[in-house]
Amino acid sequence: MMVYEIKSLLTVNPVSFSKNQRNNLLSAFERLSRRPIRSIFEELGFEVCHRRKCPNPEHPYEYVNPEELTLKQVKNASPDRFELDKVIFDALGLSEEERLQVYKAVIELVKNRLVKARSV
């Protein structure tokens, strides 16, 4: 990215985090940075179909149903990502239900865009 692009990005002001939150954020980020990043579906605990020549028009995303997502599923699939997200969600003051809705919306958006791209 160019410097002028970075200047226009919206970010959370680091001083809005407590010392404990900054430490938790850094710790979670360090753990996350040591492993390969998977697809958003796998990061949030969804199975992706790996069957060759699958006839389902939503292949490989047919097993991804955002409405079935739970926070426990996300935590089990990616504890390091969950902890990183938790610090940010806490700073934003989101309830557990709002956090779950954010994850569901992201999954729905990504799935819809990928399915649409395949159909074009």
C-alpha positions in Angstrom: 0.0 0.0 0.0 1.0 3.6 -0.6 1.5 5.9 2.4 -1.4 8.1 1.3 -3.7 5.0 1.2 -2.7 4.0 4.7 -3.4 7.5 6.0 -7.0 7.2 4.8 -7.6 3.8 6.6 -9.9 3.8 9.5 -8.2 2.2 12.5 -8.8 2.0 16.3 -6.7 4.4 18.2 -4.2 2.4 20.2 -4.7 4.6 23.3 -8.3 3.5 23.5 -7.0 0.0 24.6 -6.0 -0.6 28.1 -2.5 -2.0 28.8 -4.0 -5.4 29.4 -5.9 -5.2 26.1 -2.8 -4.2 24.2 -0.9 -7.1 25.7 -3.7 -9.5 24.8 -3.9 -8.2 21.3 -0.1 -8.5 20.8 -0.1 -12.0 22.2 -3.0 -13.2 20.1 -1.4 -11.6 17.0 1.9 -13.3 17.6 0.2 -16.7 17.9 -1.8 -16.1 14.8 1.2 -14.9 12.8 3.0 -18.2 13.5 0.6 -20.4 11.6 -0.8 -20.5 8.1 -3.9 -18.5 7.6 -6.8 -20.6 6.2 -9.9 -19.6 4.3 -12.4 -17.6 6.3 -14.7 -20.6 6.3 -12.1 -22.9 7.8 -10.9 -20.1 10.3 -14.5 -19.9 11.6 -14.9 -23.7 11.7 -16.8 -24.6 8.6 -16.1 -27.6 6.5 -15.4 -27.0 2.8 -16.3 -29.7 0.2 -13.2 -31.3 -1.3 -15.0 -33.7 -3.5 -13.9 -33.6 -7.2 -16.6 -32.8 -9.8 -19.2 -32.0 -7.1 -22.5 -31.2 -8.8 -23.7 -28.7 -6.2 -23.8 -25.2 -7.6 -22.4 -23.9 -4.4 -19.4 -26.2 -4.4 -17.1 -26.1 -2.4 -19.2 -23.9 0.0 -22.4 -26.1 0.2 -21.6 -27.0 3.8 -21.3 -23.3 4.8 -24.5 -22.1 6.4 -24.0 -18.8 8.3 -27.1 -19.4 10.4 -25.5 -22.5 12.0 -22.4 -20.6 13.2 -21.8 -20.3 17.0 -19.1 -18.5 18.9 -18.0 -21.8 20.4 -17.4 -23.1 16.9 -15.2 -20.1 16.1 -13.3 -20.5 19.3 -12.7 -24.2 18.8 -11.6 -23.7 15.2 -9.3 -20.8 15.7 -8.6 -20.0 19.4 -5.9 -17.5 18.4 -8.1 -15.6 16.0 -11.0 -15.7 18.5 -8.8 -14.0 21.1 -7.6 -11.4 18.7 -11.1 -10.7 17.6 -12.3 -10.6 21.2 -9.9 -7.7 22.0 -11.3 -5.7 19.1 -14.9 -6.6 19.8 -14.4 -5.6 23.5 -13.0 -2.3 22.4 -16.0 -1.7 20.2 -18.3 -2.7 23.0 -20.0 -5.5 21.1 -22.2 -8.0 22.9 -21.8 -11.8 22.2 -24.9 -11.6 19.9 -23.4 -8.7 18.0 -20.1 -10.5 17.6 -21.9 -13.6 16.3 -23.8 -11.4 13.8 -20.5 -9.9 12.6 -19.1 -13.4 11.9 -22.3 -14.5 10.2 -22.4 -11.4 8.0 -18.8 -11.9 6.9 -19.4 -15.6 6.1 -22.6 -14.7 4.1 -20.9 -11.9 2.2 -17.8 -14.0 1.3 -19.8 -17.0 0.3 -22.3 -15.0 -1.8 -19.4 -13.3 -3.6 -17.6 -16.5 -4.3 -20.7 -18.3 -5.5 -21.6 -15.4 -7.7 -18.1 -15.2 -9.2 -18.3 -18.9 -10.1 -21.5 -18.3 -12.0 -20.2 -15.5 -14.1 
